Every structure is written in structure tokens, then in C-alpha cells.
Amino acid sequence: MIEAKIFAVFDPKSPKSSLPELAVRLLDGQKQTWPQLIAGYSSLDSIRLREVRCEGYSVWLQFNPGRIVSTGAKVDAQSIRERRCFLCVQNLPAPQNGILYRDDFLVLCNPAPIFREHFTISHVDHVPQSFRGSAVRFLELARDLSPRHTVFYNGPKCGASAPDHMHFQASPTGTIPVEEAAREKSRRLHRKQVRGVEILTLANFGREVIVLESQQIESIEQVLLDLLGALSVPTGTKEEPMMNLLCSFGDSAWRVILFPRSKHRPDAYFREGDDRILISPAAVDIGGLIITPLEKDFNAVDARTVEGIFHEVSLPQATVEAAVEKLS
Ligand SMILES: [Zn+2]
């Protein structure tokens, strides 16, 4: 079944095998043959952007009507059970194919793009969205997709529109505002170093964010998993903590950006009538590029609304600091 869907196989052992190059070739090919993708990318031509200056930081709003499917998606257990999983190989549209990545993931083009190059990297099996078991793949993907793409992950209760099927996504590096913010000297607060991994938080950012940096894949994986464990405790869950993650690789080092979350959708999402604001924050949004599928939200959302939403969906500062404190 899967063989028929393989456009190319990434070979990690061959220096000639470039994942970004393969991904771009896949996208170019799919733009010739897959009508839904062609429509998705042509709708990107009509998106609009607006900067909103908040206290200490800026965000960009992206008016993108094509994203209504994802922003408006029902992600409750019953709705998920009742729909056909759109990431399972046997359900992929006939023209869709992908790049086999290290035997267990498939790099696919996202037919409702936010970016000029937007990929979904989905597990070959229908296994639940859960980070721990694929932490190494997340880091390997960031390295193999560098320097062109950044990888991100949305927790099953934090924006993943297929919480029942393990997947990551990838975007052009540098297009999500937090990527630049994480490099700004004035924001970088060094907290501690654990097993060679630098742990930082970002100042004046309106939501909690933890940054991990290391040149050692095993160390950053371990410290990240320890941090997730420390964040699970105060939030009272045995599952992974609610979160969004981004990872990029450059200058021989990984940078992981973690947004610990207290809730997925803000109260405004569930209001009735004109008061409803259709913003459903996942990694891209909390990273500073907020998708508004409705024009009225794109026009109306102001700094106070953004600050309120970030504050509402972010884990409180004291909880985050206590988790960082525990790491050793
Ligand atoms: Zn599936």
C-alpha cells in the first residue's frame, strides 16, 4: 500500500541525499498534479498580513480563509472517531505522495498551507499524537531539513487537527516570529545549563516560552523529556503536558522552543455570534503568526485581544519557573 505513495526515499547515510531538496521537488511535482494542493497554494496569493504591536513584542495576523477547516476543526474524541483519518496512507487523496523518512515517517505536502513551503510529516502507522516516542525523530528531522525548514509539533490537545495520528509539520526557517525573538540578546535570559544543554526563557514576550540549545542530540533529547516530565506534574496529568514545540538546527546546534500551555482554545473561541473570535492557537500562532480564517477577526483583533489570548492559553510563569528549577 505505502509503496504506491512513495515519491522518494530519504537516505540518511548518503551525503548526496538532501531532505530539503527532495521536499521542494515533491512540492513542485504535487503542484502540477494535485488539484486540492494547487487550489491551496493559489489561495496563498490572496492572504493578507497585518502587524499588531503588543506590550514588548509584535505579532502578525494572517487572514487565510483556506484555514477554516483546521481552525474550525472538531477535535473532540467522538468527532475524531467518526471521521476518516486524513493522514492514514490508505486515505490519502489519489494524487498525493510523499518522501519516506527513516522508515517510519512520510513527508507530505499540506494542502491548506500557511507558508510557501508547508509540509506535514506523518507517521506511517495510525498511532496517537504523542511526543515522547518520536523525540529523536523530531530532532533528526530538524537537522535533516536544515537550513531550509523548521519543524514543529502541536500536542494532541494543543492544535493538532489529527490528535489520533502522530505527525509533525515543517515551515520555511525564520517565518515564525519567535524564531527571531529567540536569537535576540535583549530577550535571552539564561536560566541554567544541564548536561551541556543551555536553558533559557525569553523576556518581555507576553507568554511563557522555554528555549533549549545544544550540539548534542542525546543531551537535548534527555533534558527536553525531563522538562516535559517536570511540566506534567503541576498540571496533574500523566500524559504529556499541553504544549507546542518548534525546532531548528544551525551552526551545529539544535534550538528547541517550547510553549507550555494551560488550554488550547481561548474562551472567545466559544462565544456566540459577533463576539466569537475564531483563533485556535497552535505552534504557529503562539509563535507570533496568528491565523484568522475570518476577515472580521483579521480586521478587529487588536493588541489587547492578542495579549489576553496569549495570557489565557499559556501556562503561568510560576509553574514554568518551578519546572525549570527542578531540572538537574
Ligand atoms: Zn491515521
Boltz pocket constraint, residues with backbone or C-beta under 6 A from the ligand:
constraints:
  - pocket:
      binder: B
      contacts: [[A, 85], [A, 86], [A, 87], [A, 88], [A, 89], [A, 125], [A, 126], [A, 127], [A, 164], [A, 165]]
      max_distance: 6.0
